Amino acid sequence: MSADQKSEGTATRRDLLKATAATSAAAMFAALGTNFAHAQGTDIIKVGLIGCGGRGSGAAANCVEGAALAGAKAEIYAVGDVFERQTRSMKEKHKVDNDKVFAGLDAYGEVIGAGVNMVILATPPGFRPLHFKAAVEAGKHIFFEKPVAVDPTGVRTVMEYSKKAEEKKLAVVTGTQRRHQIDYIDTINKIHEGAIGDVLHMSIYWNGAGIWSRPRQPGMSDVEYQINNWYHYIWLCGDQINEQHIHNIDVANWVMNSHPTSAYGMGGRQVRKDPGQIWDHFAIEYEYPNGARVMSMCRHWPQSDDNVSEFVIGSKGTSVPDKWIQVRGEKRQPAPKTENGYVLEHRDLIKSMLAGKPLNEGQRVAESTLTAVMGRMSAYTGRKIFWDKEAAKAAGRGNGPTAMESKLDTFPKNLDLKGNLPEPPIPMPDVEEPI
């Protein structure tokens, strides 16, 4: 073969490879419909970040890294937060244009309408049903942090719009990263296959020290102060059992392959000195359809022995889902955790988008959120709370209080960032209306 012929042949193969790659990329992004843009010759996922606090900034970085693992490129294209100061570091870090930076209670809508393909919802949980609904209506793919609501009204909104997202073929993934870690996946798959027999009982924990509290600054309105201290207010976080312990509660529902039929619990506020209304400990017994029980415990105590874990008892053996399965004294280790679950959840979201087979975790995590809320309702009232009327009827308590039908809605009406919002009371058991 002559040099000219060799050169010509090489060029032809190179052109063919380029054409094949271009066709493949085009096919992947075509599967996403018009929800992707072609920027400077490269297909880029334009991401809108709503909520620029610590978890929002972390999720933004995780999304960029997860996209790379999925063979794509993500750009934090627009950012928004209630507080303008929160947007500054995100604007600088991700080089966001000035006209794509928004602040105020309406910032979420401006981010959604800024030409993004997907959104990250990382505001305080009380806002998530409202923001999720808006994102689905606008046809955006969604990553949103857990929990997805703080009360039954919000949960029902998320369930409704999760179905609408499925109809629209939108990807919906939530921040329950254990669902994307190989160690949990491997072990829980084995449990479902019968490795430890019938699951009879679980113990789940999120016990740790206290949390941050931010002093009131001069000129702050009631609403600004409460949002700035969102973890301390039920309408914003749903209490620790909902905001943090949902991770372990979600694992329990995963292992049980169901949501519980009832919750019976207690708790209180014994050592917490910070302003606000949330408690500092909960203990809840959940009952599942097969009769199995889950003992749930969470607390914020300064001198606490930390314990964030799950333990499963089966008829043939036991398991700590991310560490081992033990049957007849022999332990089996799960597949090793090799990558960060916070990154993997974004990778899996974006891979599903590219494949045209969008993941939708909305219903699943809405059920885990309602499980947490149901436990809180029981502890706050001192009453057993049933999942729904059917569960109450099956237990011989046809008129018993239920979570699914509860009209509880903790979100303030006509919220004004500069408005007054009286300090809410600390919940006390035996009140008439569960919160």
N, C-alpha and C positions, 0 to 999 in steps of 0.2 A: 504494500500500500504506500502510495506517495505521501510526502509531508502534507501536500494540499488536500489529498483525500482524507488523511488522518484528521487534519484540522477541521475539515468540513463535517466528518462523521462525529467528532467530539462536540462540535457546536450543535449538531442536530440532536444529540442525546441530551445536552444541557438544556436546549430549548424544550425538549419533551418533558424533562423533569420539572422545569419551571411551569410549564403548562399544566402538568398533572397536579403540582402543588397548589397552583392558583385555583384549579377546578375544585380540588378537595376543600380548600379554605372557603371558597364561594359556596360550596354545597353545605358546609357546616353552618355558616352564618345565614344562609338562605332559610335553613330550618327554623331560624328564630324570627322569621317574617321581617317586618319593617322595623323591628325593635333594636336594630343595630345600625351603626353608621360607619361609613368608610372615611377615615381621617388620614390625610397625608399619605395615602397609598397603603395604609395598614388598617386592618379591621380591629377596632378597639371597643371594648365594652365600656360604655360611659356610665359611671356609677355616681349616684346621688347619695350623700351621707346626711342623714337626718338625726341629729344628736351628736354633738362633738365633744362629749366628756371622755372619761378614761376608757370606757368600753367601746364607745364610738370610734375613738382614735385607734384602738387596738383592732377592732373589726375592719377598719379601712385598710390597715396594713395586712391583716390576714387575707382580705379579699384580693389584694394585688398579688400576694404570694400564692394564694390558691389558684388564681387564674393562670399563673405561670405553670403550675403543676398540671393544669388541665390543657395546656398547650395554647393558651390564649393570652391576651393582654388586657388588663383592666386599668382604667384611669379614673381617679377620684375627680370627677368633672364638676360637681356642684356640692356645696355644703350648706347646712342650715342648723340653727340652734335658737332656742328661746333667747339666750344671752349672746349678744354680739361678741363679747370678750372670748367666748368659747370657740368661736369660729377662726380666730386669728392664727393659732398654731397650725390648724388643718389647712388653712389657706396658704401659709408659707411652706409647710412640709410637702404638700402635693401640688404647689404652684397653680392654684385655682384662680381663674380670672376674677377680677373684682365684681363683674356683673353676674357671677355665678355664686356669690356669697350672700346668704340671707339670714336675717335675725327676726325674732318675734314669735308670737304664737301661731302666725300664719306661715312661718318659714317652710314648714313641711310641704305645703301646696306649691310654693314657689320652686322648691327643689324638684318636686315631681314634674313640674311643668317646664323645667330648664333644658329639656332635650336629652334626658338620661335614658338608658336602657333598663337599668335595674336600680333599686334603692336598698340602702341599709337603714333599718329602723332601730335606732339605739337610744331613743329618748327614755325617760322614766316610764315604767310599764303602764301607768295609767293612761298614757296617750296612745298606746299601741293599737287598740281597736280602731280608733279614729283614723290614724295614719295608714293602717293596713287597708281599711276600706277605701281610702282615697287612692292608694297605690294600685289596688286591684281595678278600681273603676277606670284608672288611667292606662291600664294594660301594661304595667311594669312587672318585671321579675323582682322577687323580694327575698332579702335576707332580713329576718327580724329576731332580735334578742328575746330570750325567755325572761320571765313568763310573758305570755302574750296578752294578758289582761289582769285585772285585780278583783273583779267581781263577776257574778253570773251574767249580768247584762253584757259586759264586754266580751265574755267567753262566747256567748251566743252570736255576737257580731262576727267574731273571728271564724266561728264554724260556718256561718252563712257565706262569708266572703272567701273562705277556703274552697267551698264548692264552686263559687263563681270563678275563682282563679283556675280551678281544674277545667272548667268549661272553656275558658279562654286560653288554655294551654300555657299558663304562666308557672314558672318555677317558684316554689315557696319553701324555704329552708329556715329552720330556727336554730338558736344558739344552744342546743342541747348536744354538745360536742361528743359526749360519750357514745351517742348513736353512730358516730363516724369513726371511732377508734377501733382498730383491729382486735385489741385485747378484749374489750367488751363484746364486740360482735362475735368473735370466735367462741368465747365461753357461753354467751347466752344462746347462741345457735345450738351448742351442745346440750344445754339445759332443755331447750325446746325439743331436742331429739330424744330426751329421756335419760341423759347421762346420770342424773341424780334421782331419777324416779319422779313421782308426783311432787310438785312444789307444795309444801305444807305451811311454811312460815318464812317471813323475811324480817330482818331488822335493818333499818336505814337511818343514817345519821348525818347531820351537818352541825357539829358542835365546835364552836370556836370563840375567840375573843370578841370584843365589841367592834363597832364600826365608827367611821368618821362622823363628825358633827361640825358644821360651819357656823361661826358666829354671825349674828345679824349685822349687816353693814348700814351705816347712816344713809337714810333716804330709801331703804328697801321697803317695798310694799309687802303686805301679808303674803300675796301670791308669789312674789319673787322670792321671799324668804323660804316659803314651803317648797317651792320647786328646787331652790338651791340646796335644801336639806331633804330631798325627795325620799330618801330611804326611811325617814322617820314618820311618814304619813301614809295612812292606809290608801287614800285615793290615788296616791302616786306609786306605791310599791306593793301594797297588799300584805305587808309584814314579812318577816324573815322566812316563814314557812313557804311563802309564795315566791319571794324574790331569789333566795339562794337554795333553799331545801328542795325546790322543784327539780333540781338535777337528780337527786336521789329518788324522789317520788316518780320521776319519769322512768328511771331504771326499774323501779318496782312494777310499774304498769307494763313495761317492756317484758320483764321476766314472766309476769303473770299473764301476759298476752290479753290484757283486759283492763278496764278501769274498775274501781271498787264500787260496791253497792251501798256502803255506808261508812261514816266516820264517827268516832266517839273519842273525845279528847279533852285535854285540859292544858293550862299554861298560866302565864302571869308575867308581871313586871316587878321583879324583886330587887334587882341591882342596877338597872339602867337609870342613869341620872340625866341624860341628855333631854333637851326639849323634844316634844313630839308625842305621839300616841302609841307607837308600836310596843309590843311586849318583848321580853328578853328570853323566853323559853316556851316551848310547846312539846307535848307528848300526845300523839294521836294513834289510835288503833283503827286501821282500815280493814274492812271485810270485803273479800272478793267473791265473785259468783260461784267458785268451786268450794267455798267454805274456808279457804286459806286466809290467814291474817298477816298483816304487815304492821309492825310496831315502828312508828316514825318518831324521831326525836331530833329537835334542833334547839340551839341556844346561842346567845351572845353573853358570855360571862368572862370578865377580865382574867380570872385565874383558871380558865377552863383547860382541861386536857383535850386537845383538839382531836376530833374524830370525824372525818368526812369519808363515809364508806357505805357499803351494802353487804349484807350477809344473808345467804339463802340456805334454808334447810329443806331437803327433799326426803322422800321415803327411802332412798338408797344411799344418799350422801349429802355433802354440803358444798358450798361454793362462796368465795369472794370473787364476784364476776370479773374484775380486772386483774386478778392474781392467780386463782387456782380453782380447780374442781377436785374434791376429795371423795373417793369411794373406797370403802373397806380399808382405810388407812393409807391408801396410795393417792398421791397428789399428781394432778396433771396441770402443767402450766399452759396458759393460753399463748397464742401467737404473740410475739413481742410487739409492744408499741414502738413504732419506729418514727412516726411523724406527729406533729402537733395537731390535736383534735380541733383546735380553733382555726387552723388552716385547712384541714381536711373537709370541714363542713362547707367551706367556700369552694374548694376544689370540686366536691361532689355536686354542689349546686350548679356551677358553671359547666361541668362536664355534661350534666343532664340537659342544660340549655343547648349546648352545642350539638348534642345527639338528637335533639328534637323530641326527647322523652323527659319532660320536666318533672323533677321531684316535687311532691307536694306533702309537706309535713304538718300543714296547718291544723287539720282535724286532730291528729295524734297529740300534738303539744297543747292544743286547746283542752283536750281531755285531761292531760297531766296538770294543766293550770287549774281546771275546775276541781281536780282531786285535792290540790293544795288549798284552794279557796274553801272547799267543803270542810276540810280539817280545821281551818281557821274559824269558820262559822260555828262548828261544834264547840271548840274551846272557848270562844267568846260568849256563847250562850249556855254552856253546860248541858247541851242537849245532843242526842244522836241525830245526825243529819244524813238523810238518804240521798242517793244520786238523783233519783227521779220518782215519780208517783208509782211507777211499776215496781221499783225496788222496795218502796215503802209498803206497798200492798202485799208483796211476796213475804215481807217480814211480819205481816199482821198489823202493820201500822199505817193503814190507808190514809190517815190524816196527818201523818208525820211530816215534819218540815223537810223540804227537798232543796237541793242545790240547783238542779237544771231548771226548775220552774220559778226559782226565786226572782223577784223583781228588784232585788238590791242593785242599786246604781250609785256608786260612790263619787262619780265625777261631778264637780261643781257645775251648776248651770250658769250660763252667761259669763264664763271665765274672762277676767280682765287682768292683764299682767300688772297693771298699776292699781288693782282694786283691793278692797278689803276682803279678808277671809278669816273669820274668827278661828282661834286655836281650837281644834276639835278635841273632844273628851277622850280620855284613855278608856278603852273598852272594859266593861265589867260583866262577868257572867250573870246569867239570868235576865238579861234584857229581852224585850219582846221581839225586836227585829234583829236577826243575825247580821253582822257586818264583817 
